[in-house]
């Protein structure tokens, strides 16, 4: 928008530095482990961490974040997904000097990597079909690794409600996979009974 001003951060830079050092930086080792585990196919986790920090610092009033860790990990997940989407849009990467040597060597795990990407895309598509709260609970549980009790506390829900959302989410995702032919083995077993 012409003339639009970026969101102003009411926190002075010195306070923001202290807040960041005390509140955000202690989570960096866990954040890096999360990115390595969940997005192992992405080449540079340092870039993901830096972009996550940049997005976090653009929040209009970061001191008001009551669950910094959850916000940080959700932001990192979104950054990683954005990188995956960008990579899908531009499939041709420039070849560097060492790439010619790797082209001569067999690439073990290429099929596994492709399968992992396809499974990830199918999971995202299945999650998109869920109601918003159910999707949020599923992402906190299966992507961010929260326990049901942590999800309940984070979202202000009863633990039983979280369990209902998890059960509904799993069942709805399984239906989605069956409807799209992604659970062939399970469908064949069911038909054999």
N, C-alpha and C positions, 0 to 999 in steps of 0.2 A: 504494500500500500504506500503511495507517495506520501511523504511527510509523517509516516508512522514512526514513533519513537520506540526503541526496544524497551522491554520491561526493565525498570530501574530496580536495583537491589538496594533496599534500605539499610543493609548492613555495611558499615564502613569497611574498606579493604583490610585494615589491620584486624578487626574483629572477625572478618570472614576467614582470614588466614588462620587465626587461632581456632575458630569453629571447625574448619576443615581438618586441621592437624589433630584436634582432639576427638572429633566425632566421625570423620570419614576415613582418614588414613588407617586407623586400626583394623578396618575391614578389608584392606587391600590384599593380604595373603589369601583370605577366603574368597574374595572376588576373583583373583587370578586362578585359583583352583577351580572355582565354578565355571569360568570361561574355558579353561583347559578341558574340563570334563564334558561340558555340554556342547562346546563348539570347537572340538579338536581339529576339525577340518579347516578352520580359518587360520590363515598364516601368521598374523601378527597380533597377539593379544595385548601387547603394549599400546598399540593404536586404539584398541577397543577400550582399554582402561582410561586412556587420556580423553577419548571422546565422551566416555561416561562421566568423567569428572567435569568436563566442560559443560555438559548438559545439566549436571547437578548444580553447578555454580550459576547457571542462568535462571534458576528458580527464583521467583521474585522475593521470597522471604524464607531462605533455607532453615532458619532457626525454628520456624513453625512446623517443620517436618517432625511428626511424632515417632515415626518408624524409619529412621534414616537407612538402616541396613536393608530393609525390604524395598524401599524406594531406590536405593543404589543398585541392588541386584536386578530389580525389574527394569531399570533404565539400561543396565548393561545387557540384559537379554534383548531389549528392543534395539540397542545399537548393533548387537551381533546379527539379529534378524535383518536389519537394514543392510548390513554388509553382505549377507547371503543373497538378499534380493538384488543388490547392485551387481554382484558377481554373476548372477543369472542373466541380467540384462546385457552385460558385456562379457560374453564367454571367451573372447580372444584376449589373451594376456600377452604382453610383449615378452619376447624371448631374450633372456640375458645370456651372458657368456657361458655360464655353467649349465644352462638348460640343455645345450646340445649333447652333453655327456649323459644327462639323465634320460634323454630320448633313446639312447642306445641300450640302456639297462631296462630289464623288465620292471614294470611297476606293480609290485605286489599290493594287493588290497584295493585296487582301483574299483573293482566290482563292489567290494564291501563299502567303499566310500560313496559310490553312487547309490547303493541300496540305502545307506544311512541318510543321505540327502532326501531320497524319495520317501522314506519313512517319516522323516521330519516334516516334509511338506504335507504328507497325508495327515499327520497329527495336527498340524496347524489348521488344515481345512476342516478336520473333525471338530476341533475346538471352536472354530468360527461358527459352527452350527448350534453351539450351546447358548443358553441364556447367559446374560452378562455376569451375574453373581456366580453361577455355577462355573463358568469359564475362569473367573478370577480365582475361585477356590482351587480348581484343577491346576492352574498355572502355579499358584503358590505351593501346592503340594508336590507336583511332579517336575516342575522346572526349577523352582527356587529351593525345594527341599524342606519346606516348613512341615512340622508335625501338625496333626489335626488341632492340638491344643494351641500351638502358636498361631495357626490360621484363625481360630476362634478369637483369640486375644487381639490379633491384628485387625480383624474386621468387625469386632464387637458382636460376634454371633455366639450362640450356644454351641457347645461341642457336638451335640446331637444334630444340629442343623448343618454343621460342617460335614459330618459323616453322611447325611442325606445327600448333600450336594456332591460329595465325592462318589457315592454309589450311583447317583443319577448320571453324573458325568462319565463314569466308566461304562455304564450300560449304553448310554447314548453314543459314545464313541465307538463301542463295539458294533452297535447297529449300523453306524455310518460305514465302518470298515466292511461289514458283511454286504451292505447295499452296494458298495463300490468294488466288490470282489477282492478285498484285501485280506479276508479271513477264509481263504479257500479250504484250508485244512480243517478248520472248525466247522465249516458248512458241510463238508463231506462227512465228517464224523456224525454230525447231527442227523444227516439224511440216512445214514447207515443204521440207525437205531430202529 
